[in-house]
Amino acid sequence: MELDDTVCYCFHVKKRKILSYLRVNRPKVASQISECASAGTGCGWCVPYLKKYFKEYQESGALTADEVKPLDYAQARQAYIDAGKGKPPK
């Protein structure tokens, strides 16, 4: 995934917005990323990615491109929802 790809489908938050939030607000813990347009507070699918981005930013001050392709990410999220593991907001 690149910077303009969606990470949080529930609230349509792109990776670039998360990076900007990390840079400007410098959260102390990963859960504070939820203050960025409610990212991670819907179905929960993106929470592991948000934690990864938080850790990566803390260590290097940047985010690298994910190896996962946007379409694969979206399909995996849909499978997660279909399996009943998360409910997107209404």
PDB file of N, CA, C and O in Angstrom:
ATOM      1  N   MET A   1       0.845  -1.186   0.000  1.00  0.00           N
ATOM      2  CA  MET A   1       0.000   0.000   0.000  1.00  0.00           C
ATOM      3  C   MET A   1       0.884   1.241   0.000  1.00  0.00           C
ATOM      4  O   MET A   1       1.930   1.294   0.647  1.00  0.00           O
ATOM      5  N   GLU A   2       0.434   2.207  -0.731  1.00  0.00           N
ATOM      6  CA  GLU A   2       1.142   3.480  -0.833  1.00  0.00           C
ATOM      7  C   GLU A   2       0.429   4.528   0.030  1.00  0.00           C
ATOM      8  O   GLU A   2      -0.591   4.229   0.651  1.00  0.00           O
ATOM      9  N   LEU A   3       0.957   5.738   0.071  1.00  0.00           N
ATOM     10  CA  LEU A   3       0.414   6.784   0.933  1.00  0.00           C
ATOM     11  C   LEU A   3      -1.029   7.168   0.616  1.00  0.00           C
ATOM     12  O   LEU A   3      -1.768   7.551   1.523  1.00  0.00           O
ATOM     13  N   ASP A   4      -1.444   7.077  -0.629  1.00  0.00           N
ATOM     14  CA  ASP A   4      -2.800   7.483  -0.978  1.00  0.00           C
ATOM     15  C   ASP A   4      -3.810   6.339  -0.957  1.00  0.00           C
ATOM     16  O   ASP A   4      -4.939   6.498  -1.421  1.00  0.00           O
ATOM     17  N   ASP A   5      -3.411   5.198  -0.424  1.00  0.00           N
ATOM     18  CA  ASP A   5      -4.322   4.062  -0.299  1.00  0.00           C
ATOM     19  C   ASP A   5      -5.045   4.112   1.044  1.00  0.00           C
ATOM     20  O   ASP A   5      -4.507   4.593   2.041  1.00  0.00           O
ATOM     21  N   THR A   6      -6.274   3.607   1.045  1.00  0.00           N
ATOM     22  CA  THR A   6      -7.096   3.614   2.250  1.00  0.00           C
ATOM     23  C   THR A   6      -6.639   2.538   3.217  1.00  0.00           C
ATOM     24  O   THR A   6      -6.427   1.389   2.829  1.00  0.00           O
ATOM     25  N   VAL A   7      -6.489   2.921   4.488  1.00  0.00           N
ATOM     26  CA  VAL A   7      -6.149   1.986   5.552  1.00  0.00           C
ATOM     27  C   VAL A   7      -7.408   1.645   6.338  1.00  0.00           C
ATOM     28  O   VAL A   7      -7.692   0.471   6.575  1.00  0.00           O
ATOM     29  N   CYS A   8      -8.161   2.659   6.743  1.00  0.00           N
ATOM     30  CA  CYS A   8      -9.395   2.463   7.507  1.00  0.00           C
ATOM     31  C   CYS A   8     -10.586   2.668   6.569  1.00  0.00           C
ATOM     32  O   CYS A   8     -10.956   3.798   6.249  1.00  0.00           O
ATOM     33  N   TYR A   9     -11.175   1.555   6.137  1.00  0.00           N
ATOM     34  CA  TYR A   9     -12.305   1.636   5.213  1.00  0.00           C
ATOM     35  C   TYR A   9     -13.569   2.130   5.905  1.00  0.00           C
ATOM     36  O   TYR A   9     -14.419   2.737   5.254  1.00  0.00           O
ATOM     37  N   CYS A  10     -13.715   1.894   7.183  1.00  0.00           N
ATOM     38  CA  CYS A  10     -14.926   2.340   7.884  1.00  0.00           C
ATOM     39  C   CYS A  10     -15.057   3.864   7.838  1.00  0.00           C
ATOM     40  O   CYS A  10     -16.153   4.397   7.666  1.00  0.00           O
ATOM     41  N   PHE A  11     -13.932   4.554   7.994  1.00  0.00           N
ATOM     42  CA  PHE A  11     -13.961   6.016   8.051  1.00  0.00           C
ATOM     43  C   PHE A  11     -13.163   6.662   6.919  1.00  0.00           C
ATOM     44  O   PHE A  11     -12.910   7.867   6.945  1.00  0.00           O
ATOM     45  N   HIS A  12     -12.764   5.860   5.923  1.00  0.00           N
ATOM     46  CA  HIS A  12     -12.101   6.361   4.714  1.00  0.00           C
ATOM     47  C   HIS A  12     -10.834   7.161   5.033  1.00  0.00           C
ATOM     48  O   HIS A  12     -10.643   8.271   4.537  1.00  0.00           O
ATOM     49  N   VAL A  13      -9.978   6.578   5.865  1.00  0.00           N
ATOM     50  CA  VAL A  13      -8.736   7.243   6.268  1.00  0.00           C
ATOM     51  C   VAL A  13      -7.582   6.654   5.461  1.00  0.00           C
ATOM     52  O   VAL A  13      -7.341   5.447   5.474  1.00  0.00           O
ATOM     53  N   LYS A  14      -6.890   7.525   4.772  1.00  0.00           N
ATOM     54  CA  LYS A  14      -5.771   7.098   3.934  1.00  0.00           C
ATOM     55  C   LYS A  14      -4.473   7.055   4.743  1.00  0.00           C
ATOM     56  O   LYS A  14      -4.345   7.694   5.787  1.00  0.00           O
ATOM     57  N   LYS A  15      -3.540   6.298   4.238  1.00  0.00           N
ATOM     58  CA  LYS A  15      -2.244   6.158   4.904  1.00  0.00           C
ATOM     59  C   LYS A  15      -1.556   7.514   5.048  1.00  0.00           C
ATOM     60  O   LYS A  15      -0.897   7.763   6.058  1.00  0.00           O
ATOM     61  N   ARG A  16      -1.694   8.381   4.071  1.00  0.00           N
ATOM     62  CA  ARG A  16      -1.081   9.716   4.129  1.00  0.00           C
ATOM     63  C   ARG A  16      -1.610  10.518   5.318  1.00  0.00           C
ATOM     64  O   ARG A  16      -0.848  11.224   5.979  1.00  0.00           O
ATOM     65  N   LYS A  17      -2.913  10.413   5.590  1.00  0.00           N
ATOM     66  CA  LYS A  17      -3.509  11.139   6.719  1.00  0.00           C
ATOM     67  C   LYS A  17      -2.961  10.609   8.043  1.00  0.00           C
ATOM     68  O   LYS A  17      -2.721  11.376   8.976  1.00  0.00           O
ATOM     69  N   ILE A  18      -2.769   9.306   8.115  1.00  0.00           N
ATOM     70  CA  ILE A  18      -2.210   8.710   9.330  1.00  0.00           C
ATOM     71  C   ILE A  18      -0.775   9.185   9.538  1.00  0.00           C
ATOM     72  O   ILE A  18      -0.389   9.537  10.653  1.00  0.00           O
ATOM     73  N   LEU A  19       0.013   9.195   8.466  1.00  0.00           N
ATOM     74  CA  LEU A  19       1.380   9.695   8.568  1.00  0.00           C
ATOM     75  C   LEU A  19       1.398  11.147   9.020  1.00  0.00           C
ATOM     76  O   LEU A  19       2.186  11.518   9.890  1.00  0.00           O
ATOM     77  N   SER A  20       0.550  11.956   8.446  1.00  0.00           N
ATOM     78  CA  SER A  20       0.463  13.359   8.838  1.00  0.00           C
ATOM     79  C   SER A  20       0.093  13.489  10.313  1.00  0.00           C
ATOM     80  O   SER A  20       0.670  14.298  11.039  1.00  0.00           O
ATOM     81  N   TYR A  21      -0.876  12.683  10.745  1.00  0.00           N
ATOM     82  CA  TYR A  21      -1.275  12.711  12.154  1.00  0.00           C
ATOM     83  C   TYR A  21      -0.094  12.339  13.051  1.00  0.00           C
ATOM     84  O   TYR A  21       0.144  12.995  14.065  1.00  0.00           O
ATOM     85  N   LEU A  22       0.634  11.307  12.690  1.00  0.00           N
ATOM     86  CA  LEU A  22       1.792  10.887  13.481  1.00  0.00           C
ATOM     87  C   LEU A  22       2.836  12.003  13.552  1.00  0.00           C
ATOM     88  O   LEU A  22       3.407  12.264  14.611  1.00  0.00           O
ATOM     89  N   ARG A  23       3.076  12.653  12.420  1.00  0.00           N
ATOM     90  CA  ARG A  23       4.092  13.702  12.346  1.00  0.00           C
ATOM     91  C   ARG A  23       3.694  14.932  13.170  1.00  0.00           C
ATOM     92  O   ARG A  23       4.519  15.486  13.896  1.00  0.00           O
ATOM     93  N   VAL A  24       2.452  15.351  13.059  1.00  0.00           N
ATOM     94  CA  VAL A  24       1.991  16.582  13.715  1.00  0.00           C
ATOM     95  C   VAL A  24       1.685  16.378  15.194  1.00  0.00           C
ATOM     96  O   VAL A  24       2.079  17.190  16.031  1.00  0.00           O
ATOM     97  N   ASN A  25       0.982  15.294  15.514  1.00  0.00           N
ATOM     98  CA  ASN A  25       0.499  15.106  16.888  1.00  0.00           C
ATOM     99  C   ASN A  25       1.403  14.272  17.782  1.00  0.00           C
ATOM    100  O   ASN A  25       1.273  14.321  19.005  1.00  0.00           O
ATOM    101  N   ARG A  26       2.304  13.520  17.202  1.00  0.00           N
ATOM    102  CA  ARG A  26       3.253  12.705  17.957  1.00  0.00           C
ATOM    103  C   ARG A  26       2.584  11.941  19.108  1.00  0.00           C
ATOM    104  O   ARG A  26       2.898  12.173  20.275  1.00  0.00           O
ATOM    105  N   PRO A  27       1.669  11.038  18.777  1.00  0.00           N
ATOM    106  CA  PRO A  27       0.967  10.299  19.829  1.00  0.00           C
ATOM    107  C   PRO A  27       1.936   9.473  20.664  1.00  0.00           C
ATOM    108  O   PRO A  27       2.959   9.002  20.165  1.00  0.00           O
ATOM    109  N   LYS A  28       1.605   9.307  21.926  1.00  0.00           N
ATOM    110  CA  LYS A  28       2.446   8.547  22.858  1.00  0.00           C
ATOM    111  C   LYS A  28       2.189   7.049  22.761  1.00  0.00           C
ATOM    112  O   LYS A  28       3.085   6.242  23.010  1.00  0.00           O
ATOM    113  N   VAL A  29       0.966   6.681  22.400  1.00  0.00           N
ATOM    114  CA  VAL A  29       0.591   5.269  22.248  1.00  0.00           C
ATOM    115  C   VAL A  29      -0.193   5.115  20.942  1.00  0.00           C
ATOM    116  O   VAL A  29      -0.805   6.064  20.451  1.00  0.00           O
ATOM    117  N   ALA A  30      -0.160   3.908  20.397  1.00  0.00           N
ATOM    118  CA  ALA A  30      -0.809   3.649  19.112  1.00  0.00           C
ATOM    119  C   ALA A  30      -2.307   3.933  19.141  1.00  0.00           C
ATOM    120  O   ALA A  30      -2.871   4.372  18.139  1.00  0.00           O
ATOM    121  N   SER A  31      -2.947   3.691  20.259  1.00  0.00           N
ATOM    122  CA  SER A  31      -4.402   3.892  20.327  1.00  0.00           C
ATOM    123  C   SER A  31      -4.807   5.344  20.104  1.00  0.00           C
ATOM    124  O   SER A  31      -5.962   5.612  19.773  1.00  0.00           O
ATOM    125  N   GLN A  32      -3.897   6.273  20.276  1.00  0.00           N
ATOM    126  CA  GLN A  32      -4.220   7.682  20.038  1.00  0.00           C
ATOM    127  C   GLN A  32      -4.438   7.985  18.557  1.00  0.00           C
ATOM    128  O   GLN A  32      -4.954   9.049  18.215  1.00  0.00           O
ATOM    129  N   ILE A  33      -4.054   7.071  17.683  1.00  0.00           N
ATOM    130  CA  ILE A  33      -4.302   7.264  16.254  1.00  0.00           C
ATOM    131  C   ILE A  33      -5.802   7.308  15.994  1.00  0.00           C
ATOM    132  O   ILE A  33      -6.231   7.835  14.968  1.00  0.00           O
ATOM    133  N   SER A  34      -6.595   6.773  16.891  1.00  0.00           N
ATOM    134  CA  SER A  34      -8.054   6.822  16.726  1.00  0.00           C
ATOM    135  C   SER A  34      -8.562   8.260  16.685  1.00  0.00           C
ATOM    136  O   SER A  34      -9.658   8.510  16.183  1.00  0.00           O
ATOM    137  N   GLU A  35      -7.791   9.195  17.199  1.00  0.00           N
ATOM    138  CA  GLU A  35      -8.161  10.614  17.143  1.00  0.00           C
ATOM    139  C   GLU A  35      -8.024  11.168  15.725  1.00  0.00           C
ATOM    140  O   GLU A  35      -8.461  12.284  15.445  1.00  0.00           O
ATOM    141  N   CYS A  36      -7.427  10.401  14.851  1.00  0.00           N
ATOM    142  CA  CYS A  36      -7.267  10.789  13.451  1.00  0.00           C
ATOM    143  C   CYS A  36      -8.467  10.254  12.679  1.00  0.00           C
ATOM    144  O   CYS A  36      -8.425   9.142  12.152  1.00  0.00           O
ATOM    145  N   ALA A  37      -9.520  11.034  12.613  1.00  0.00           N
ATOM    146  CA  ALA A  37     -10.736  10.693  11.856  1.00  0.00           C
ATOM    147  C   ALA A  37     -11.351   9.367  12.290  1.00  0.00           C
ATOM    148  O   ALA A  37     -11.966   8.673  11.480  1.00  0.00           O
ATOM    149  N   SER A  38     -11.188   9.012  13.561  1.00  0.00           N
ATOM    150  CA  SER A  38     -11.744   7.783  14.147  1.00  0.00           C
ATOM    151  C   SER A  38     -11.128   6.506  13.584  1.00  0.00           C
ATOM    152  O   SER A  38     -11.725   5.436  13.706  1.00  0.00           O
ATOM    153  N   ALA A  39      -9.965   6.590  12.978  1.00  0.00           N
ATOM    154  CA  ALA A  39      -9.310   5.410  12.409  1.00  0.00           C
ATOM    155  C   ALA A  39      -9.192   4.307  13.453  1.00  0.00           C
ATOM    156  O   ALA A  39      -8.751   4.539  14.579  1.00  0.00           O
ATOM    157  N   GLY A  40      -9.589   3.119  13.063  1.00  0.00           N
ATOM    158  CA  GLY A  40      -9.458   1.959  13.936  1.00  0.00           C
ATOM    159  C   GLY A  40     -10.603   1.730  14.900  1.00  0.00           C
ATOM    160  O   GLY A  40     -10.567   0.778  15.679  1.00  0.00           O
ATOM    161  N   THR A  41     -11.613   2.576  14.867  1.00  0.00           N
ATOM    162  CA  THR A  41     -12.711   2.437  15.833  1.00  0.00           C
ATOM    163  C   THR A  41     -13.957   1.802  15.247  1.00  0.00           C
ATOM    164  O   THR A  41     -14.971   1.681  15.935  1.00  0.00           O
ATOM    165  N   GLY A  42     -13.899   1.397  13.991  1.00  0.00           N
ATOM    166  CA  GLY A  42     -15.054   0.766  13.346  1.00  0.00           C
ATOM    167  C   GLY A  42     -14.990  -0.744  13.512  1.00  0.00           C
ATOM    168  O   GLY A  42     -15.217  -1.265  14.604  1.00  0.00           O
ATOM    169  N   CYS A  43     -14.687  -1.432  12.445  1.00  0.00           N
ATOM    170  CA  CYS A  43     -14.700  -2.900  12.461  1.00  0.00           C
ATOM    171  C   CYS A  43     -13.471  -3.497  13.127  1.00  0.00           C
ATOM    172  O   CYS A  43     -13.503  -4.650  13.557  1.00  0.00           O
ATOM    173  N   GLY A  44     -12.389  -2.733  13.221  1.00  0.00           N
ATOM    174  CA  GLY A  44     -11.176  -3.222  13.876  1.00  0.00           C
ATOM    175  C   GLY A  44     -10.141  -3.827  12.946  1.00  0.00           C
ATOM    176  O   GLY A  44      -9.029  -4.132  13.379  1.00  0.00           O
ATOM    177  N   TRP A  45     -10.480  -4.006  11.687  1.00  0.00           N
ATOM    178  CA  TRP A  45      -9.556  -4.624  10.741  1.00  0.00           C
ATOM    179  C   TRP A  45      -8.216  -3.890  10.670  1.00  0.00           C
ATOM    180  O   TRP A  45      -7.169  -4.536  10.617  1.00  0.00           O
ATOM    181  N   CYS A  46      -8.227  -2.591  10.668  1.00  0.00           N
ATOM    182  CA  CYS A  46      -6.998  -1.828  10.443  1.00  0.00           C
ATOM    183  C   CYS A  46      -6.140  -1.651  11.691  1.00  0.00           C
ATOM    184  O   CYS A  46      -5.017  -1.157  11.590  1.00  0.00           O
ATOM    185  N   VAL A  47      -6.632  -2.034  12.850  1.00  0.00           N
ATOM    186  CA  VAL A  47      -5.886  -1.806  14.097  1.00  0.00           C
ATOM    187  C   VAL A  47      -4.471  -2.387  14.052  1.00  0.00           C
ATOM    188  O   VAL A  47      -3.537  -1.692  14.452  1.00  0.00           O
ATOM    189  N   PRO A  48      -4.262  -3.623  13.585  1.00  0.00           N
ATOM    190  CA  PRO A  48      -2.876  -4.115  13.519  1.00  0.00           C
ATOM    191  C   PRO A  48      -1.983  -3.260  12.610  1.00  0.00           C
ATOM    192  O   PRO A  48      -0.793  -3.095  12.881  1.00  0.00           O
ATOM    193  N   TYR A  49      -2.554  -2.727  11.546  1.00  0.00           N
ATOM    194  CA  TYR A  49      -1.791  -1.864  10.651  1.00  0.00           C
ATOM    195  C   TYR A  49      -1.467  -0.540  11.337  1.00  0.00           C
ATOM    196  O   TYR A  49      -0.353  -0.032  11.210  1.00  0.00           O
ATOM    197  N   LEU A  50      -2.423   0.016  12.055  1.00  0.00           N
ATOM    198  CA  LEU A  50      -2.180   1.269  12.776  1.00  0.00           C
ATOM    199  C   LEU A  50      -1.079   1.086  13.815  1.00  0.00           C
ATOM    200  O   LEU A  50      -0.222   1.954  13.977  1.00  0.00           O
ATOM    201  N   LYS A  51      -1.104  -0.036  14.511  1.00  0.00           N
ATOM    202  CA  LYS A  51      -0.047  -0.324  15.496  1.00  0.00           C
ATOM    203  C   LYS A  51       1.308  -0.452  14.811  1.00  0.00           C
ATOM    204  O   LYS A  51       2.320   0.030  15.320  1.00  0.00           O
ATOM    205  N   LYS A  52       1.317  -1.105  13.653  1.00  0.00           N
ATOM    206  CA  LYS A  52       2.557  -1.259  12.893  1.00  0.00           C
ATOM    207  C   LYS A  52       3.083   0.109  12.456  1.00  0.00           C
ATOM    208  O   LYS A  52       4.274   0.396  12.579  1.00  0.00           O
ATOM    209  N   TYR A  53       2.187   0.941  11.948  1.00  0.00           N
ATOM    210  CA  TYR A  53       2.603   2.273  11.504  1.00  0.00           C
ATOM    211  C   TYR A  53       3.124   3.105  12.672  1.00  0.00           C
ATOM    212  O   TYR A  53       4.114   3.823  12.530  1.00  0.00           O
ATOM    213  N   PHE A  54       2.468   3.012  13.818  1.00  0.00           N
ATOM    214  CA  PHE A  54       2.917   3.740  15.003  1.00  0.00           C
ATOM    215  C   PHE A  54       4.340   3.320  15.373  1.00  0.00           C
ATOM    216  O   PHE A  54       5.211   4.164  15.585  1.00  0.00           O
ATOM    217  N   LYS A  55       4.562   2.019  15.447  1.00  0.00           N
ATOM    218  CA  LYS A  55       5.886   1.505  15.822  1.00  0.00           C
ATOM    219  C   LYS A  55       6.934   1.929  14.799  1.00  0.00           C
ATOM    220  O   LYS A  55       8.022   2.379  15.159  1.00  0.00           O
ATOM    221  N   GLU A  56       6.597   1.780  13.533  1.00  0.00           N
ATOM    222  CA  GLU A  56       7.524   2.147  12.463  1.00  0.00           C
ATOM    223  C   GLU A  56       7.876   3.637  12.524  1.00  0.00           C
ATOM    224  O   GLU A  56       9.037   4.009  12.361  1.00  0.00           O
ATOM    225  N   TYR A  57       6.880   4.478  12.758  1.00  0.00           N
ATOM    226  CA  TYR A  57       7.133   5.918  12.831  1.00  0.00           C
ATOM    227  C   TYR A  57       7.980   6.254  14.054  1.00  0.00           C
ATOM    228  O   TYR A  57       8.870   7.101  13.977  1.00  0.00           O
ATOM    229  N   GLN A  58       7.709   5.597  15.184  1.00  0.00           N
ATOM    230  CA  GLN A  58       8.494   5.835  16.400  1.00  0.00           C
ATOM    231  C   GLN A  58       9.963   5.491  16.164  1.00  0.00           C
ATOM    232  O   GLN A  58      10.857   6.177  16.658  1.00  0.00           O
ATOM    233  N   GLU A  59      10.203   4.425  15.407  1.00  0.00           N
ATOM    234  CA  GLU A  59      11.572   3.957  15.191  1.00  0.00           C
ATOM    235  C   GLU A  59      12.322   4.744  14.124  1.00  0.00           C
ATOM    236  O   GLU A  59      13.523   4.977  14.263  1.00  0.00           O
ATOM    237  N   SER A  60      11.627   5.161  13.051  1.00  0.00           N
ATOM    238  CA  SER A  60      12.349   5.771  11.937  1.00  0.00           C
ATOM    239  C   SER A  60      11.877   7.164  11.531  1.00  0.00           C
ATOM    240  O   SER A  60      12.562   7.853  10.776  1.00  0.00           O
ATOM    241  N   GLY A  61      10.712   7.582  12.024  1.00  0.00           N
ATOM    242  CA  GLY A  61      10.193   8.881  11.631  1.00  0.00           C
ATOM    243  C   GLY A  61       9.562   8.888  10.253  1.00  0.00           C
ATOM    244  O   GLY A  61       9.316   9.953   9.686  1.00  0.00           O
ATOM    245  N   ALA A  62       9.297   7.709   9.709  1.00  0.00           N
ATOM    246  CA  ALA A  62       8.698   7.604   8.374  1.00  0.00           C
ATOM    247  C   ALA A  62       7.892   6.310   8.296  1.00  0.00           C
ATOM    248  O   ALA A  62       7.955   5.467   9.191  1.00  0.00           O
ATOM    249  N   LEU A  63       7.142   6.173   7.221  1.00  0.00           N
ATOM    250  CA  LEU A  63       6.416   4.938   6.956  1.00  0.00           C
ATOM    251  C   LEU A  63       6.889   4.404   5.615  1.00  0.00           C
ATOM    252  O   LEU A  63       7.036   5.158   4.653  1.00  0.00           O
ATOM    253  N   THR A  64       7.124   3.114   5.557  1.00  0.00           N
ATOM    254  CA  THR A  64       7.528   2.499   4.298  1.00  0.00           C
ATOM    255  C   THR A  64       6.293   1.981   3.572  1.00  0.00           C
ATOM    256  O   THR A  64       5.212   1.885   4.153  1.00  0.00           O
ATOM    257  N   ALA A  65       6.463   1.654   2.318  1.00  0.00           N
ATOM    258  CA  ALA A  65       5.360   1.074   1.545  1.00  0.00           C
ATOM    259  C   ALA A  65       5.125  -0.353   2.039  1.00  0.00           C
ATOM    260  O   ALA A  65       6.070  -1.117   2.231  1.00  0.00           O
ATOM    261  N   ASP A  66       3.856  -0.700   2.241  1.00  0.00           N
ATOM    262  CA  ASP A  66       3.512  -2.057   2.637  1.00  0.00           C
ATOM    263  C   ASP A  66       3.607  -2.960   1.418  1.00  0.00           C
ATOM    264  O   ASP A  66       3.404  -2.523   0.285  1.00  0.00           O
ATOM    265  N   GLU A  67       3.914  -4.213   1.664  1.00  0.00           N
ATOM    266  CA  GLU A  67       3.998  -5.160   0.558  1.00  0.00           C
ATOM    267  C   GLU A  67       2.618  -5.575   0.062  1.00  0.00           C
ATOM    268  O   GLU A  67       2.477  -6.032  -1.073  1.00  0.00           O
ATOM    269  N   VAL A  68       1.606  -5.418   0.902  1.00  0.00           N
ATOM    270  CA  VAL A  68       0.255  -5.826   0.517  1.00  0.00           C
ATOM    271  C   VAL A  68      -0.299  -4.852  -0.525  1.00  0.00           C
ATOM    272  O   VAL A  68      -0.128  -3.637  -0.417  1.00  0.00           O
ATOM    273  N   LYS A  69      -0.953  -5.405  -1.514  1.00  0.00           N
ATOM    274  CA  LYS A  69      -1.567  -4.576  -2.562  1.00  0.00           C
ATOM    275  C   LYS A  69      -2.934  -4.102  -2.072  1.00  0.00           C
ATOM    276  O   LYS A  69      -3.609  -4.831  -1.346  1.00  0.00           O
ATOM    277  N   PRO A  70      -3.352  -2.897  -2.453  1.00  0.00           N
ATOM    278  CA  PRO A  70      -4.627  -2.339  -1.984  1.00  0.00           C
ATOM    279  C   PRO A  70      -5.826  -3.262  -2.222  1.00  0.00           C
ATOM    280  O   PRO A  70      -6.688  -3.394  -1.354  1.00  0.00           O
ATOM    281  N   LEU A  71      -5.883  -3.894  -3.384  1.00  0.00           N
ATOM    282  CA  LEU A  71      -7.011  -4.788  -3.674  1.00  0.00           C
ATOM    283  C   LEU A  71      -6.994  -6.000  -2.733  1.00  0.00           C
ATOM    284  O   LEU A  71      -8.040  -6.410  -2.229  1.00  0.00           O
ATOM    285  N   ASP A  72      -5.816  -6.566  -2.499  1.00  0.00           N
ATOM    286  CA  ASP A  72      -5.701  -7.699  -1.576  1.00  0.00           C
ATOM    287  C   ASP A  72      -6.100  -7.288  -0.162  1.00  0.00           C
ATOM    288  O   ASP A  72      -6.761  -8.046   0.548  1.00  0.00           O
ATOM    289  N   TYR A  73      -5.697  -6.092   0.240  1.00  0.00           N
ATOM    290  CA  TYR A  73      -6.040  -5.561   1.559  1.00  0.00           C
ATOM    291  C   TYR A  73      -7.555  -5.420   1.690  1.00  0.00           C
ATOM    292  O   TYR A  73      -8.134  -5.827   2.697  1.00  0.00           O
ATOM    293  N   ALA A  74      -8.191  -4.848   0.681  1.00  0.00           N
ATOM    294  CA  ALA A  74      -9.640  -4.656   0.709  1.00  0.00           C
ATOM    295  C   ALA A  74     -10.375  -5.991   0.728  1.00  0.00           C
ATOM    296  O   ALA A  74     -11.372  -6.141   1.435  1.00  0.00           O
ATOM    297  N   GLN A  75      -9.892  -6.956  -0.041  1.00  0.00           N
ATOM    298  CA  GLN A  75     -10.533  -8.264  -0.060  1.00  0.00           C
ATOM    299  C   GLN A  75     -10.359  -8.996   1.267  1.00  0.00           C
ATOM    300  O   GLN A  75     -11.283  -9.665   1.730  1.00  0.00           O
ATOM    301  N   ALA A  76      -9.191  -8.876   1.877  1.00  0.00           N
ATOM    302  CA  ALA A  76      -8.956  -9.507   3.179  1.00  0.00           C
ATOM    303  C   ALA A  76      -9.844  -8.868   4.245  1.00  0.00           C
ATOM    304  O   ALA A  76     -10.350  -9.561   5.129  1.00  0.00           O
ATOM    305  N   ARG A  77     -10.035  -7.554   4.167  1.00  0.00           N
ATOM    306  CA  ARG A  77     -10.927  -6.886   5.106  1.00  0.00           C
ATOM    307  C   ARG A  77     -12.357  -7.382   4.925  1.00  0.00           C
ATOM    308  O   ARG A  77     -13.062  -7.616   5.907  1.00  0.00           O
ATOM    309  N   GLN A  78     -12.785  -7.543   3.683  1.00  0.00           N
ATOM    310  CA  GLN A  78     -14.143  -8.020   3.439  1.00  0.00           C
ATOM    311  C   GLN A  78     -14.323  -9.442   3.975  1.00  0.00           C
ATOM    312  O   GLN A  78     -15.375  -9.767   4.526  1.00  0.00           O
ATOM    313  N   ALA A  79     -13.321 -10.275   3.820  1.00  0.00           N
ATOM    314  CA  ALA A  79     -13.387 -11.636   4.366  1.00  0.00           C
ATOM    315  C   ALA A  79     -13.472 -11.597   5.892  1.00  0.00           C
ATOM    316  O   ALA A  79     -14.175 -12.404   6.500  1.00  0.00           O
ATOM    317  N   TYR A  80     -12.764 -10.668   6.496  1.00  0.00           N
ATOM    318  CA  TYR A  80     -12.801 -10.457   7.950  1.00  0.00           C
ATOM    319  C   TYR A  80     -14.220 -10.079   8.387  1.00  0.00           C
ATOM    320  O   TYR A  80     -14.732 -10.616   9.369  1.00  0.00           O
ATOM    321  N   ILE A  81     -14.842  -9.167   7.667  1.00  0.00           N
ATOM    322  CA  ILE A  81     -16.207  -8.741   7.967  1.00  0.00           C
ATOM    323  C   ILE A  81     -17.193  -9.909   7.752  1.00  0.00           C
ATOM    324  O   ILE A  81     -18.064 -10.163   8.584  1.00  0.00           O
ATOM    325  N   ASP A  82     -17.033 -10.604   6.626  1.00  0.00           N
ATOM    326  CA  ASP A  82     -17.923 -11.721   6.294  1.00  0.00           C
ATOM    327  C   ASP A  82     -17.832 -12.835   7.328  1.00  0.00           C
ATOM    328  O   ASP A  82     -18.811 -13.542   7.569  1.00  0.00           O
ATOM    329  N   ALA A  83     -16.665 -12.994   7.937  1.00  0.00           N
ATOM    330  CA  ALA A  83     -16.470 -14.030   8.952  1.00  0.00           C
ATOM    331  C   ALA A  83     -17.061 -13.618  10.301  1.00  0.00           C
ATOM    332  O   ALA A  83     -17.026 -14.388  11.261  1.00  0.00           O
ATOM    333  N   GLY A  84     -17.605 -12.395  10.370  1.00  0.00           N
ATOM    334  CA  GLY A  84     -18.225 -11.917  11.599  1.00  0.00           C
ATOM    335  C   GLY A  84     -17.243 -11.431  12.638  1.00  0.00           C
ATOM    336  O   GLY A  84     -17.599 -11.286  13.808  1.00  0.00           O
ATOM    337  N   LYS A  85     -16.017 -11.178  12.234  1.00  0.00           N
ATOM    338  CA  LYS A  85     -14.998 -10.734  13.182  1.00  0.00           C
ATOM    339  C   LYS A  85     -15.041  -9.235  13.439  1.00  0.00           C
ATOM    340  O   LYS A  85     -14.410  -8.757  14.381  1.00  0.00           O
ATOM    341  N   GLY A  86     -15.750  -8.506  12.646  1.00  0.00           N
ATOM    342  CA  GLY A  86     -15.864  -7.066  12.825  1.00  0.00           C
ATOM    343  C   GLY A  86     -17.103  -6.574  12.139  1.00  0.00           C
ATOM    344  O   GLY A  86     -17.525  -7.136  11.129  1.00  0.00           O
ATOM    345  N   LYS A  87     -17.681  -5.552  12.663  1.00  0.00           N
ATOM    346  CA  LYS A  87     -18.873  -4.959  12.070  1.00  0.00           C
ATOM    347  C   LYS A  87     -18.561  -3.523  11.688  1.00  0.00           C
ATOM    348  O   LYS A  87     -18.202  -2.716  12.546  1.00  0.00           O
ATOM    349  N   PRO A  88     -18.693  -3.195  10.404  1.00  0.00           N
ATOM    350  CA  PRO A  88     -18.459  -1.814  10.013  1.00  0.00           C
ATOM    351  C   PRO A  88     -19.543  -0.901  10.589  1.00  0.00           C
ATOM    352  O   PRO A  88     -20.679  -1.334  10.783  1.00  0.00           O
ATOM    353  N   PRO A  89     -19.197   0.357  10.863  1.00  0.00           N
ATOM    354  CA  PRO A  89     -20.209   1.270  11.388  1.00  0.00           C
ATOM    355  C   PRO A  89     -21.329   1.510  10.389  1.00  0.00           C
ATOM    356  O   PRO A  89     -21.124   1.416   9.179  1.00  0.00           O
ATOM    357  N   LYS A  90     -22.501   1.817  10.894  1.00  0.00           N
ATOM    358  CA  LYS A  90     -23.654   2.050  10.033  1.00  0.00           C
ATOM    359  C   LYS A  90     -23.736   3.480   9.587  1.00  0.00           C
ATOM    360  O   LYS A  90     -24.654   3.846   8.853  1.00  0.00           O
TER     361      LYS A  90
END
